[in-house]
Amino acid sequence: MEPIVYKPGTRKREIRVGKGFSLGELQAVGLDFKKALKLGLRIDKRRKSVHEENIEILREFLKEVKG
């Protein structure tokens, strides 16, 4: 499970693998920093962007973890 980010400075929205999920993405699915670390999620504290793709990835991960 890897977060998706967009390459800066490109005309096309080229996708690459990110270093971690942003805090905004974690908040969107109801996770805080410590819970995310306990679940083994990578977090990028510097990134401010929130991408719907990453929120969906996190929701699917939480469904798998819960049951």
Order of alpha helices (4+ residues) and beta strands (2+ residues): beta-beta-alpha-alpha-alpha
